[in-house]
């Protein structure tokens, strides 16, 4: 199917943290993007592209819209959306009071399916076209998510949580059962359509050495497969890891010792990583998912984005993530806004272009998927979001005084939310339209 869309367009050809905004950002105030068979065929100024459109080819004009690559959420827990906005505790208490009770209900596949439906609809309503999600220890929680995502043909990554200690009995598997269940899920879902299975030990405190060995075995058997977990989110968590893994020099060293720090391994948070640990991430070509709304809401701390991204000798791949349900919003615009505030607290103001890069090509690069998604280029998968740059009366008024695209992006990430998403395209098909889905 051929479909073209017209509007202002923004994408990134490279990393602005390394190459600068002017060399990295591509903006056109009036562009046309042609999509054929779920991929971007070509794009360019409307004046050049209009004569190239074939007779009868559908053209949708988003006159007041900004077309971007679809947002990519590189770290999220879809089972936790039922506990978003739960009050008053930090990480380890959050898990025991809210997360673990919620996740036990996913033994019921019908419940998992209901939550997956809501989760996916909210993603599309917020312009999120790809995500990497933790499920629960129950294989049916993985099945439910992938089965529901099939209707959208999304590029979706997910895995069964591996967890055999320091959790309620009803949420524990074993080293062997987690390996067997994961292996069966890999055979069922990995590379089916646009899906990828992700090897998913929850985090070091909830896995015995034997289970981390099982995760490592899965990693050896599947050398190109994504791995996801958590690292250095909370000071109490770090102290627990130090107690449980006394032979390891650091939290990051635990994952390295078990062969779980490598390309396509992405770890949530990384707030309290030492410079040596960040060097380990760089050397392994592993990635960090920056989760600002979660870090602030649970009180974990402020990730030092500048230490990871701007270090000339050891830059680390970083993507942006909601981390629902510790995170508080599906909106990647609000997530960018909170990332700015976190950076401000570290005396490092994050510009609009840098933030939009993190939410698109940056997250794709963190997942080692930047050859497929995250930018508008010929041959890339046609996952796009269209933003209304005047979505509220206040934003409409503020934009009257806007003097550049960089300023416009900053206004959006500071003031806008889900109301700004005009349309979401997945694999070349419009799966959300604000007017039709209101």
C-alpha positions in Angstrom: 0.0 0.0 0.0 1.2 3.5 -0.9 0.5 6.5 1.3 2.1 9.9 1.5 1.8 12.4 4.3 2.6 16.1 4.2 3.6 18.6 7.0 6.6 20.0 8.7 9.2 17.2 9.3 12.0 16.6 11.8 14.5 13.8 12.1 18.1 13.2 13.1 20.8 11.8 10.8 23.3 11.4 13.7 23.9 12.0 17.4 23.7 15.7 18.4 25.5 15.0 21.6 28.6 14.0 19.6 28.2 15.9 16.3 26.2 18.9 17.4 22.6 19.9 16.6 23.3 21.7 13.3 25.1 18.7 11.8 22.6 16.1 13.1 19.1 17.6 12.9 17.1 17.6 9.6 14.1 20.0 9.5 11.8 21.0 6.7 8.8 23.3 7.2 6.8 21.6 4.4 7.8 18.1 3.5 6.2 15.0 2.0 7.0 11.5 3.1 6.1 8.6 0.9 5.4 5.2 2.5 5.3 2.0 0.5 4.8 -1.5 1.9 5.4 -0.3 5.5 8.7 1.4 4.7 9.7 5.0 3.9 10.3 5.1 0.2 11.4 8.7 -0.1 10.9 12.2 1.4 11.8 15.7 0.6 10.4 19.3 0.2 6.7 19.3 -0.9 7.6 21.4 -3.9 9.9 18.6 -5.1 7.8 15.6 -4.0 4.3 16.7 -5.3 5.1 16.0 -9.0 6.4 12.5 -8.0 3.2 11.3 -6.5 1.4 8.7 -8.6 -2.1 9.3 -9.8 -4.6 8.2 -7.1 -1.9 8.0 -4.5 -3.3 8.9 -1.1 -1.9 12.1 0.4 -2.8 13.2 4.0 -1.9 16.8 4.7 -1.2 17.6 8.4 -1.2 21.3 7.8 -0.4 22.3 11.4 1.5 19.2 12.2 5.2 18.2 12.8 6.0 14.8 11.5 8.6 12.9 13.5 9.9 9.3 13.8 7.6 7.4 16.2 8.6 7.7 19.9 10.5 4.7 21.3 10.1 3.7 24.9 13.2 1.6 25.7 12.3 0.5 29.2 8.7 -0.1 30.6 6.7 -2.6 32.7 3.4 -3.0 31.1 2.0 -5.1 34.0 2.5 -2.1 36.3 0.1 0.4 34.7 -2.5 -0.6 37.2 -0.4 0.8 40.0 0.7 4.1 38.4 0.5 6.9 40.8 0.8 4.8 44.0 1.9 6.9 47.0 4.9 7.4 49.1 7.7 4.7 49.0 11.0 4.2 47.4 12.2 1.3 45.2 12.4 -1.8 47.4 9.2 -0.9 49.3 7.6 0.0 45.9 8.2 -3.5 44.7 6.9 -5.2 47.8 3.9 -2.9 48.4 2.7 -2.3 44.8 4.5 -4.1 42.1 4.6 -7.7 43.4 0.9 -7.8 44.3 -0.1 -6.4 40.9 2.1 -8.8 39.0 0.6 -11.9 40.8 -2.7 -11.2 39.0 -1.0 -11.9 35.7 -1.3 -15.6 36.3 -4.8 -15.0 34.8 -4.2 -14.5 31.1 -7.5 -12.7 30.6 -6.4 -10.1 33.1 -3.0 -9.9 31.3 -4.8 -9.4 28.0 -7.0 -6.6 29.3 -4.0 -4.7 30.6 -2.1 -5.3 27.4 -4.9 -3.8 25.4 -5.0 -0.7 27.5 -1.2 -0.4 27.5 -1.0 -0.7 23.7 -3.8 1.8 23.1 -2.2 4.3 25.4 1.2 3.9 23.6 -0.4 4.7 20.3 -2.4 7.6 21.7 0.9 9.0 22.9 2.8 8.4 19.6 4.9 5.5 21.0 5.4 3.1 18.1 8.0 0.8 19.7 8.8 -0.3 23.2 10.8 -2.8 25.2 8.7 -4.1 28.0 9.2 -6.3 31.1 6.3 -8.8 31.5 6.0 -11.0 34.6 7.3 -14.4 35.6 4.1 -15.9 33.9 4.7 -16.9 30.3 1.1 -16.0 29.5 1.8 -12.4 30.3 4.2 -12.4 27.4 1.8 -14.3 25.1 -1.0 -11.8 25.9 1.1 -8.8 25.1 2.4 -10.1 21.8 -1.0 -11.5 20.8 -2.6 -8.1 21.3 0.2 -6.3 19.5 -0.2 -8.4 16.4 -3.2 -6.4 15.3 -0.9 -3.3 15.0 2.1 -5.0 13.5 4.3 -3.0 16.0 8.0 -3.4 16.4 7.7 -4.6 20.0 10.3 -6.2 22.3 9.3 -8.0 25.5 10.4 -10.8 27.8 9.4 -13.0 30.8 10.8 -11.8 34.0 13.3 -14.2 35.6 13.1 -14.0 39.4 13.9 -16.8 41.9 14.5 -15.0 45.2 13.6 -12.0 47.3 10.0 -11.9 46.1 6.7 -13.5 47.2 6.4 -17.2 46.7 3.7 -16.8 44.1 6.1 -14.8 41.9 9.1 -17.0 42.1 10.3 -19.3 39.3 13.6 -21.3 39.4 16.8 -21.1 37.4 15.7 -24.1 35.3 12.0 -23.1 34.9 13.0 -19.6 33.9 15.4 -21.0 31.3 12.8 -23.4 30.0 10.0 -20.9 29.9 12.2 -18.3 28.2 13.4 -20.8 25.6 9.9 -21.8 24.7 8.8 -18.1 24.4 11.8 -17.4 22.2 10.8 -20.2 19.8 7.2 -18.9 19.8 7.8 -15.2 19.4 11.3 -14.1 18.5 11.4 -12.6 15.1 7.8 -13.3 14.5 6.8 -10.3 12.4 8.4 -7.3 14.0 8.6 -8.8 17.5 11.7 -9.6 19.4 12.1 -11.6 22.6 14.2 -10.0 25.3 16.2 -12.0 28.0 14.8 -10.4 31.2 16.3 -11.1 34.6 14.5 -8.5 36.7 17.6 -7.3 38.5 20.5 -8.9 40.4 18.8 -8.9 43.8 16.0 -11.1 42.6 18.1 -13.7 40.8 20.4 -16.3 42.4 23.8 -16.9 40.8 22.3 -20.1 39.3 19.5 -18.0 37.6 22.0 -15.5 36.3 23.9 -18.4 34.8 20.7 -19.6 33.1 20.2 -16.1 31.7 23.8 -16.2 30.5 23.2 -19.5 28.8 20.2 -18.0 27.0 22.5 -15.1 26.0 25.2 -17.4 24.6 22.6 -19.4 22.7 21.2 -16.1 21.2 24.2 -13.8 20.6 22.2 -11.1 18.9 19.2 -11.0 21.3 18.3 -8.1 23.5 18.9 -8.3 27.3 17.1 -6.0 29.7 17.4 -5.5 33.4 18.1 -2.7 36.0 21.2 -1.3 37.5 22.1 1.2 40.2 18.7 2.8 40.6 18.5 3.2 44.4 21.0 3.3 47.2 19.4 0.6 49.3 19.3 -1.6 46.2 23.0 -1.1 45.6 23.7 -2.0 49.2 21.7 -5.2 48.8 23.6 -6.1 45.6 26.9 -5.5 47.5 25.8 -7.9 50.2 24.5 -10.6 47.8 27.5 -10.5 45.4 30.5 -10.0 47.6 32.9 -11.3 45.0 31.9 -8.6 42.5 33.5 -5.2 42.5 30.4 -3.3 41.6 26.7 -3.7 40.6 27.8 -3.5 36.9 30.4 -6.1 37.6 27.7 -8.6 38.5 26.2 -8.4 35.0 29.7 -8.4 33.4 30.7 -11.5 35.3 27.7 -13.4 34.1 28.1 -12.4 30.5 25.1 -10.1 30.5 26.9 -6.9 29.7 27.3 -6.7 25.9 25.9 -5.0 22.8 22.1 -5.1 22.9 22.0 -5.2 26.7 20.1 -2.3 28.0 19.8 -1.4 31.7 17.3 0.9 33.3 18.3 3.9 35.4 22.1 3.9 36.0 21.7 6.8 38.4 24.6 6.0 40.8 27.1 4.4 38.4 30.7 5.2 39.0 32.9 6.5 36.3 34.6 3.0 36.1 31.2 1.4 35.6 30.3 3.9 32.9 33.5 2.9 31.2 32.5 -0.8 31.5 29.2 0.1 29.7 31.2 1.9 26.9 33.7 -1.0 26.5 30.8 -3.5 26.3 28.8 -1.3 24.0 25.9 -1.8 26.4 23.1 0.9 26.9 21.3 2.8 29.7 17.6 3.7 29.7 17.1 7.1 31.2 13.8 7.0 33.2 13.3 10.5 34.6 9.7 10.5 35.7 10.3 7.2 37.6 13.5 8.4 39.2 11.8 11.5 40.5 8.6 9.9 41.6 10.2 7.1 43.5 12.9 9.4 44.8 15.8 7.4 43.4 18.0 10.3 42.3 19.1 12.2 39.1 20.8 10.4 36.3 23.8 12.3 35.1 23.1 12.3 31.4 26.0 14.6 30.7 28.5 12.1 32.2 27.3 9.3 29.9 26.7 11.2 26.7 29.4 13.9 26.6 32.4 12.0 27.8 34.9 12.2 24.9 36.7 9.0 25.8 33.8 6.7 26.7 30.4 7.8 25.5 27.6 5.4 26.5 24.4 4.7 24.4 21.4 6.3 26.2 17.7 6.1 25.4 14.7 7.7 27.0 12.0 5.6 28.8 8.8 6.0 30.7 9.5 3.1 33.2 5.8 2.7 33.8 4.4 2.2 36.5 7.1 3.8 38.6 7.1 6.3 35.8 4.1 8.6 35.8 3.2 9.2 32.2 2.9 7.6 28.8 3.7 10.9 27.3 7.2 11.0 25.9 6.8 14.8 25.7 6.3 14.9 29.5 9.1 12.4 29.9 11.4 14.8 27.9 10.3 17.7 30.1 11.2 15.8 33.3 14.6 14.8 31.7 15.2 18.5 31.3 14.5 19.1 34.9 16.8 16.3 36.0 19.5 17.7 33.8 19.0 21.2 35.2 19.5 19.8 38.7 22.9 18.5 37.4 23.6 22.0 36.0 23.2 20.7 32.4 20.3 22.2 30.6 19.0 19.7 28.0 17.9 21.3 24.7 14.8 20.5 22.8 16.7 18.9 19.9 18.8 16.7 22.2 15.6 15.5 24.1 13.7 14.7 20.9 16.8 12.8 19.7 16.8 10.7 22.8 13.1 9.8 22.4 13.6 8.8 18.7 16.9 7.9 17.2 18.7 7.8 20.6 16.4 5.1 21.9 16.6 3.2 18.7 20.4 3.4 19.0 20.3 2.2 22.6 18.4 -0.9 21.4 20.7 -1.3 18.4 17.7 -0.8 16.1 18.7 2.5 14.5 19.1 0.7 11.2 15.3 0.0 11.3 13.5 2.6 13.3 14.0 6.0 14.9 14.7 8.2 11.9 13.1 9.3 8.6 15.2 7.9 5.9 14.5 5.8 2.8 14.3 2.1 3.7 13.5 2.7 7.3 10.3 1.2 8.8 7.4 3.7 8.5 6.7 4.4 12.2 5.8 8.0 12.6 4.1 10.4 14.9 2.5 13.7 14.0 2.4 16.4 16.6 0.0 19.4 16.8 2.2 22.3 17.6 -0.8 24.3 18.9 -2.6 21.7 21.0 -3.8 23.9 23.8 -4.7 27.6 24.1 -1.6 28.3 26.2 0.7 26.5 23.7 -1.0 28.3 20.8 -0.3 31.7 22.5 3.3 30.7 23.5 4.1 29.7 19.9 3.3 33.2 18.6 6.6 34.2 20.2 8.6 31.2 19.1 11.6 32.1 16.9 13.2 28.7 15.9 12.5 25.0 15.6 14.7 24.4 18.6 12.6 26.7 20.7 9.4 25.1 19.4 10.6 21.7 20.4 11.4 22.9 23.9 8.0 24.5 24.2 6.4 21.2 23.3 8.4 19.1 25.7 7.7 21.7 28.5 4.0 22.3 28.0 2.5 19.6 25.8 1.1 16.1 26.6 -1.0 13.4 24.9 -3.3 16.1 23.5 -0.5 17.1 21.1 -0.5 13.8 19.2 -2.5 14.2 16.0 -1.8 10.9 14.4 0.4 7.8 14.9 1.5 5.6 12.0 2.8 2.1 12.5 4.4 0.2 9.6 2.9 2.7 7.3 -0.7 2.5 8.6 -2.5 5.2 10.6 -3.4 3.4 13.9 -4.4 6.5 15.8 -6.1 9.6 14.7 -7.0 12.2 17.3 -10.1 13.3 15.5 -11.4 9.7 15.0 -10.3 8.3 18.3 -11.3 11.2 20.5 
